[in-house]
C-alpha cells in the first residue's frame, strides 16, 4: 500500500509544473486567460473531490475499500491518459473535474489501513503510510518537469497514466482487506444521518476536521506566490528551481518527522500532539514573512514541515479511536472533504491577501490560523476534562443523599 500511495501521489503532481504551459500550447489564449484557466483547471479537481469524498467513504464502508481503490485508481489513470490528447482547455477542464470525481484513492487507502490497525499503534502505522504520500508529492513535480523537458508534455501524461495503472495493479495483487475490530465495536451498517449525528455531537471531532482544513489552506495559500516571493529575496537565472526547493523542503521535513509524530501520539495521545504541533507550526510559519535571505526561508519552511508532518496522521489516528470501524471510511471522507476545501480556499484567500496587503501578510494570516486552531483545541480539551470531574461530583452527591 505504501508503494501504491507513492506512485499515485507522484502521478497526481507530475503534471502540475507544466499545467499552465500546456494550456498555453493550445495557442488561442492571452496570458491573462492562461492564468485564469490554470486556476480553474487546477482547482476544479479539489472542488469536485470535496463533494464526493464522503460518498466514496460510505461506499467503501459498505462494499469494501479495496474496490474503491481499484475503481478510483483506474479512473484517475484513464482521465490522465486522455489529458494528453485534448485539443481545448474546456476538454482539459472536464477531465480534471472527472479526476476529482475519481480522487478517492489516497483517502480510501488511509481508511483501509486504519480499519486494520490496532488503535494503540494507529498513529505509527498511518504515519508510515503518510511517508509514501509525501515522498510521491516530492518526487512527482521533479520527475514530471524532467520528463516533460525530455520527451514532451503529451508523453508525460501517457507515462503518468501508466504509473497510475501500475499502482492499481499493485493493489489488486498485493493488498488484502482485513478489518481489525476491537471489543465493543459494532459491525453494523450506519445510515448517513447517524454518521452526521456522530460527528455533530463531538465538538472535538469537528475541531480535528477544521484542523485538516487549516493545514491545507495554509500550505496552498503560499504555493502560487512562492516563486514571486523568492524573486523578491534573490535574483538568479534558476528561479523556478529555487522556488521549487523552497516549497519541496517543507515536504522533506514532513517526510522525516511524520512517522515519529505518529509514534509519540500513540503513547501520549494524538490530541496533545496536535496541540503542540499547531503552536509550533504557527511559530515557524509567521517568521517566514520577515526573512531577508533565501536560506532563512528554506530553513523556516523545513522546520515548519517537521511540525506540520504529524498533523495529518494524528487526525486520522484520532478518527480511528473515536469512530466504529464500520463508519470510519465515511468519517474519513468528510475529513478529506475539509482538506480538499482547504485546497480551494488557500490559493483564493492567499491571492486576495497578497494583492491587498502584500505576500508577507499571507504568511502572517496563515500562521495566525494555526495559533487560533491551537486555542480552540485547548479549550475543547479543557472542557472535556471538566466533564468527568463534574460527573463524579454529581454521583457523589446522589450517593450521600441516598444514605
Secondary structure as UniProt FT lines:
FT   HELIX           2..14
FT   HELIX           16..18
FT   HELIX           19..24
FT   TURN            25..26
FT   HELIX           31..63
FT   HELIX           65..83
FT   TURN            84..85
FT   HELIX           89..102
FT   HELIX           105..115
FT   HELIX           119..121
FT   HELIX           122..151
FT   HELIX           153..174
FT   TURN            183..184
FT   HELIX           192..200
FT   HELIX           203..223
FT   TURN            224..225
FT   HELIX           226..233
FT   HELIX           239..268
FT   HELIX           270..286
FT   HELIX           287..290
FT   HELIX           294..322
FT   HELIX           325..357
FT   HELIX           360..402
//
